[in-house]
């Protein structure tokens, strides 16, 4: 994300946070506290590369607010990581945790790097170096990291091992998204996509439409997008469009999802194998029942919102729709399921993993999926009820639902 985009994302988040708190009756002191993270650490990480030279990477860890409990959030490895992006993402994590009623505040971390150009061993040294750099402010009762963009269960395993060495005791609860053999939770890898599936079900139910044969368009074919395509296909929906960073594929009769899943690479790229492609912009404007932006920020803007032909937009990505686009779509009667609600499945199952680590007892996948469904539907009903009774758009309703618990915890603690 460019500096300008990161600034825009942070600013738009702060605007809606302020609107939500004012609607809930809080004063300027609360707004001043909650519109910025209470803690941001910038670190420099020296890494010995395979050629023998040392390269120094910049990393961040943002902790939005810990009034409710320890902060929680992913660590991304990406060339476009920036301070403002990490700050905005930590605030969104707070909102997700509030909507799901989890005992967490929001956290987020990142390192400016390109994992695609690094060897396995270089990535391991960077992962361990990041943990050493932030070890004073993280831990199972302080701040619990997790996977994010271009990080995975292997990277979480290295991070957990490094933290356990520093603290000199085994600490599976320090981090989530781990391999199963190291205390990971069943259902964690697919959790974000399963949560989005549940939101699509609920949104279609409100519109009086069945999932079977519903036309679905998914922008992005990474972890969330590819699993979502798989689950939609298995449920009998027609996935008529998917995309990756190189372009998009479209077939009105439905794409061969099993074939595409088999051919995609580890970064979710598959369209480069085809000659008949369309652009990401064209994909977003396809006639469909449900559009799922599952890629990057600022994809639906005031420039293309009037051309969106979906009746439902479910945001699996963080920040894919701008505030002006939200207003345009809402005025046109499009039902938006905002990112802080739609993509909360990942942090919910991360919470389950942390609980299982702390109690030393592990659940089967059906139990995880059942608990996830219960919490996602409860969150959806809460947000929709605020939207209906307070006559606000779904994004503002989600922010109101998400920020209330944190604001009340701050008030009870006597911080403002």
C-alpha positions in Angstrom: 0.0 0.0 0.0 1.3 3.5 -0.8 1.9 6.1 1.9 -1.1 8.0 0.5 -3.4 4.9 0.6 -2.2 4.1 4.1 -2.9 7.6 5.3 -6.4 7.5 3.7 -7.2 4.1 5.3 -6.1 5.4 8.8 -7.9 8.7 8.4 -11.2 7.0 7.1 -11.0 4.6 10.1 -10.6 7.5 12.5 -13.5 9.3 10.9 -15.9 6.3 11.4 -14.5 5.7 15.0 -15.4 9.3 15.9 -18.8 9.0 14.3 -19.5 5.7 16.2 -18.4 7.1 19.6 -20.4 10.2 19.2 -23.5 8.2 18.2 -23.0 6.1 21.4 -22.8 9.3 23.5 -19.1 9.4 24.4 -17.2 12.7 24.6 -14.0 14.0 23.0 -11.7 12.5 25.6 -12.8 9.0 24.6 -12.4 9.8 20.9 -8.9 11.2 21.4 -7.9 8.0 23.2 -9.4 5.4 20.8 -8.7 7.0 17.4 -4.9 6.2 17.8 -3.1 3.2 19.0 -1.8 3.6 22.6 1.5 1.9 21.7 3.6 1.7 18.5 7.0 0.1 18.4 9.3 0.5 15.4 12.2 -2.0 15.3 15.3 -2.5 13.1 16.1 -6.2 12.5 19.6 -7.2 11.2 19.5 -10.4 9.2 22.5 -12.4 7.9 21.5 -13.2 4.3 22.6 -16.3 2.4 25.4 -14.4 0.6 27.0 -13.6 3.9 26.0 -9.9 3.9 23.8 -8.4 6.6 20.5 -6.7 5.6 18.6 -4.5 8.1 14.8 -4.7 7.9 12.3 -2.3 9.5 9.3 -3.8 11.4 6.4 -2.5 13.5 4.1 -3.7 16.2 1.0 -1.6 16.9 -1.2 -2.2 20.0 -4.4 -0.2 19.8 -5.9 -0.6 23.3 -5.6 -3.2 26.0 -8.4 -2.0 28.3 -10.4 -5.2 27.5 -7.5 -7.6 27.6 -4.3 -8.5 25.8 -4.0 -7.2 22.2 -4.3 -9.7 19.3 -3.4 -9.5 15.7 -1.4 -10.7 12.7 2.1 -10.1 11.5 2.5 -9.4 7.7 5.6 -9.6 5.6 5.2 -7.3 2.6 7.2 -4.7 0.7 4.4 -2.1 1.2 4.1 -2.4 5.0 4.0 1.1 6.6 3.5 2.6 10.0 0.0 4.0 9.2 -1.2 0.8 7.6 -0.2 -1.2 10.8 -1.9 1.4 13.0 -5.2 1.2 11.0 -5.1 -2.6 11.0 -4.7 -2.7 14.8 -7.8 -0.5 15.2 -9.7 -2.8 12.8 -8.7 -5.8 15.0 -10.1 -4.0 18.0 -13.4 -3.6 16.2 -13.4 -7.3 15.1 -12.8 -8.4 18.7 -15.5 -6.1 20.0 -18.1 -7.4 17.5 -17.2 -11.0 18.3 -17.2 -10.1 22.1 -13.6 -11.5 22.6 -11.5 -10.5 25.6 -9.0 -8.7 23.4 -7.9 -5.4 22.1 -6.5 -5.0 18.6 -2.8 -5.5 17.6 -1.0 -5.7 14.3 2.6 -6.1 13.2 4.5 -6.1 10.0 8.0 -6.2 8.4 8.9 -4.3 5.2 10.3 -7.2 3.0 9.5 -9.3 0.0 9.2 -13.0 1.1 9.0 -14.0 -2.6 12.7 -12.9 -3.0 14.0 -14.6 0.2 15.2 -18.1 0.9 13.6 -20.4 3.5 16.5 -19.8 5.9 16.5 -16.0 5.4 12.8 -16.0 6.3 13.5 -18.1 9.4 16.2 -15.6 10.5 13.9 -12.7 9.9 11.0 -14.3 11.8 13.2 -15.0 14.8 14.8 -11.5 14.6 11.3 -9.9 14.6 10.4 -11.8 17.8 13.6 -10.8 19.5 13.0 -7.2 18.6 9.4 -7.0 20.0 9.7 -9.6 22.8 9.4 -7.0 25.6 5.8 -6.0 24.6 4.4 -9.3 23.5 3.3 -12.5 25.2 0.3 -14.8 26.0 -1.1 -12.2 28.4 0.2 -9.1 26.7 -0.1 -9.3 22.9 -0.7 -12.5 20.8 0.5 -12.4 17.1 -0.9 -14.5 14.3 -0.4 -15.1 10.5 -1.3 -12.3 8.1 -0.4 -11.4 4.5 2.5 -13.5 3.3 3.1 -15.2 6.6 2.0 -18.8 7.5 2.0 -21.6 10.1 5.8 -22.3 9.5 6.6 -18.6 10.3 4.4 -18.8 13.4 6.3 -22.0 14.5 9.7 -20.2 14.2 8.3 -17.2 16.1 6.9 -19.4 18.9 10.2 -21.3 19.2 12.2 -18.1 19.5 9.9 -16.7 22.1 10.0 -19.9 24.1 13.9 -19.7 24.0 13.9 -16.1 25.2 11.4 -16.8 28.1 12.9 -20.3 28.8 9.5 -22.0 28.9 7.2 -23.5 26.3 4.7 -20.8 25.3 2.2 -22.1 22.8 -0.3 -19.4 23.8 2.1 -16.7 22.7 1.1 -17.0 19.1 -1.8 -18.5 17.0 -2.0 -19.9 13.5 0.6 -22.6 14.5 0.9 -26.0 13.0 -1.4 -28.6 14.7 1.6 -30.5 16.1 2.7 -27.3 18.0 -0.7 -26.5 19.5 -2.5 -25.1 16.5 -6.3 -25.3 16.3 -8.2 -27.4 13.9 -10.2 -25.1 11.5 -7.8 -22.1 11.9 -6.5 -22.1 8.3 -10.0 -22.0 6.8 -11.6 -19.8 9.6 -11.7 -16.5 7.7 -13.3 -18.1 4.7 -15.8 -20.1 6.8 -16.8 -16.9 8.5 -17.3 -15.2 5.2 -19.5 -18.1 4.0 -21.7 -17.7 7.1 -22.0 -14.0 6.4 -23.0 -14.7 2.7 -25.7 -17.2 4.0 -27.1 -14.5 6.4 -27.0 -11.8 3.8 -28.8 -13.9 1.2 -31.4 -14.9 3.8 -32.2 -11.2 4.4 -32.6 -10.8 0.6 -34.8 -13.9 0.4 -32.4 -15.7 -1.9 -30.9 -19.2 -1.7 -27.2 -19.9 -1.8 -27.7 -22.7 -4.3 -27.0 -21.3 -7.8 -26.3 -17.8 -6.5 -23.8 -16.1 -8.7 -20.6 -15.3 -6.7 -17.6 -13.1 -7.8 -14.5 -13.3 -5.7 -11.6 -10.7 -6.1 -8.5 -12.4 -4.7 -7.4 -16.0 -4.8 -5.1 -16.2 -1.7 -5.9 -18.0 1.5 -9.3 -16.5 2.1 -10.4 -16.2 -1.5 -9.4 -19.7 -2.6 -11.0 -21.4 0.4 -14.1 -19.3 -0.1 -14.3 -20.3 -3.8 -14.0 -24.0 -2.7 -16.7 -23.7 0.0 -19.1 -21.8 -2.4 -18.6 -24.4 -5.1 -19.2 -27.2 -2.7 -22.4 -25.5 -1.5 -23.8 -25.4 -5.0 -23.3 -21.7 -5.7 -21.9 -20.6 -9.1 -18.5 -18.9 -8.8 -18.6 -17.0 -12.0 -15.5 -14.8 -11.5 -12.2 -14.9 -9.6 -9.0 -12.9 -9.8 -5.4 -12.6 -8.7 -2.8 -9.9 -9.0 -2.3 -10.6 -12.7 -5.9 -10.5 -13.9 -9.3 -12.2 -13.6 -11.3 -15.1 -15.0 -15.0 -15.1 -15.9 -17.5 -17.7 -16.9 -21.3 -17.0 -16.6 -21.9 -20.8 -16.2 -19.5 -21.1 -13.3 -15.7 -21.6 -13.3 -14.1 -25.0 -12.7 -13.0 -24.2 -9.2 -11.4 -27.6 -8.4 -9.2 -27.2 -11.5 -8.2 -23.7 -10.5 -7.4 -24.7 -6.9 -5.2 -27.5 -8.2 -3.2 -25.1 -10.5 -2.8 -22.0 -8.3 0.7 -21.3 -6.8 1.5 -20.7 -3.2 0.8 -16.9 -3.6 -2.6 -17.5 -5.1 -1.7 -16.9 -8.8 -3.5 -18.8 -11.5 -4.7 -16.4 -14.2 -1.3 -16.3 -15.8 -2.0 -19.8 -17.1 -4.9 -18.5 -19.3 -5.2 -16.3 -22.4 -8.9 -15.4 -22.1 -8.8 -13.0 -19.1 -10.4 -9.8 -18.0 -9.1 -7.1 -15.7 -9.7 -6.7 -11.9 -11.8 -3.6 -12.7 -14.0 -5.5 -15.1 -14.4 -8.3 -12.5 -15.7 -5.9 -9.8 -18.4 -4.7 -12.2 -19.8 -8.1 -13.2 -23.5 -8.8 -12.8 -23.7 -11.1 -9.8 -25.6 -11.7 -6.6 -22.6 -11.5 -4.2 -19.4 -9.7 -4.7 -16.6 -10.6 -2.3 -13.5 -8.3 -2.4 -10.9 -10.6 -0.8 -7.7 -8.9 -2.0 -6.4 -5.4 -1.0 -7.6 -2.0 0.2 -9.5 0.7 -1.8 -10.9 -1.5 -4.6 -14.4 0.0 -4.6 -14.2 3.8 -4.7 -16.4 6.7 -5.7 -15.0 6.1 -9.3 -16.6 2.6 -9.7 -19.2 2.3 -7.0 -22.1 3.3 -9.3 -21.0 0.5 -11.8 -21.1 -2.3 -9.1 -24.0 -4.6 -10.1 -23.9 -7.0 -7.1 -26.9 -6.7 -4.7 -24.6 -7.8 -1.8 -21.0 -6.9 -1.1 -19.2 -9.0 1.6 -15.8 -7.6 2.5 -13.3 -10.4 3.1 -10.4 -8.1 2.6 -9.4 -5.2 5.0 -10.7 -1.8 3.8 -11.7 -2.7 0.2 -14.5 -0.1 0.1 -14.0 3.7 0.7 -16.3 5.7 2.8 -17.8 7.6 -0.3 -18.3 4.3 -2.1 -20.0 2.9 1.0 -22.4 5.9 0.9 -23.1 5.4 -2.9 -23.7 1.6 -2.5 -25.9 2.0 0.5 -28.0 4.7 -1.2 -28.5 2.3 -4.1 -29.8 -0.4 -1.8 -26.7 -2.7 -1.9 -26.2 -4.6 1.3 -22.7 -4.3 2.6 -21.3 -6.7 5.1 -18.2 -4.7 6.3 -14.8 -6.1 6.8 -14.7 -5.8 10.6 -17.7 -8.2 10.7 -17.2 -10.4 7.6 -13.6 -11.3 8.1 -13.8 -11.8 11.9 -13.6 -15.6 11.6 -9.8 -15.6 11.7 -9.5 -13.8 15.0 -12.4 -15.9 16.5 -10.7 -19.2 15.8 -7.4 -17.6 16.9 -9.1 -16.9 20.2 -10.2 -20.6 20.3 -6.6 -21.7 19.7 -5.4 -19.4 22.6 -8.1 -20.9 24.9 -7.1 -24.4 23.9 -3.4 -23.6 24.5 -4.1 -22.1 27.9 -6.2 -25.1 29.1 -4.2 -27.8 27.4 -7.3 -29.4 25.9 -8.0 -29.5 22.2 -11.3 -29.6 20.3 -12.3 -31.4 17.2 -13.0 -29.5 14.0 -16.7 -29.8 14.2 -16.7 -28.2 17.6 -14.6 -25.3 16.3 -16.9 -24.8 13.3 -20.0 -24.9 15.5 -18.6 -22.3 17.9 -17.5 -20.1 15.0 -20.9 -20.2 13.4 -22.6 -19.3 16.6 -20.3 -16.3 17.2 -20.4 -15.0 13.6 -24.3 -15.1 13.5 -24.5 -13.4 16.9 -22.2 -10.7 15.6 -24.1 -10.3 12.4 -27.5 -10.0 14.2 -26.1 -7.4 16.6 -24.7 -5.2 13.8 -27.8 -5.6 11.6 -30.0 -4.6 14.6 -28.0 -1.4 15.1 -28.2 -0.7 11.4 -32.0 -1.2 11.5 -32.9 0.6 14.7 -30.4 3.5 14.6 -30.9 4.1 10.8 -27.1 4.0 10.1 -25.2 2.2 7.3 -23.8 -1.2 8.0 -20.2 0.1 8.3 -21.1 2.6 11.0 -23.3 0.0 12.7 -20.4 -2.4 12.8 -18.1 0.3 14.2 -20.6 1.1 16.9 -20.9 -2.6 17.9 -17.2 -3.0 17.8 -16.0 0.0 19.8 -18.6 -0.1 22.6 -17.0 -2.8 24.7 -13.6 -1.2 24.6 -15.0 2.3 25.4 -16.9 0.8 28.4 -13.7 -1.0 29.6 -11.8 2.3 29.3 -14.6 4.1 31.3 -14.7 1.5 34.1 -10.9 1.5 34.4 -11.1 5.3 34.9 -8.7 6.1 32.0 -10.9 9.0 30.8 
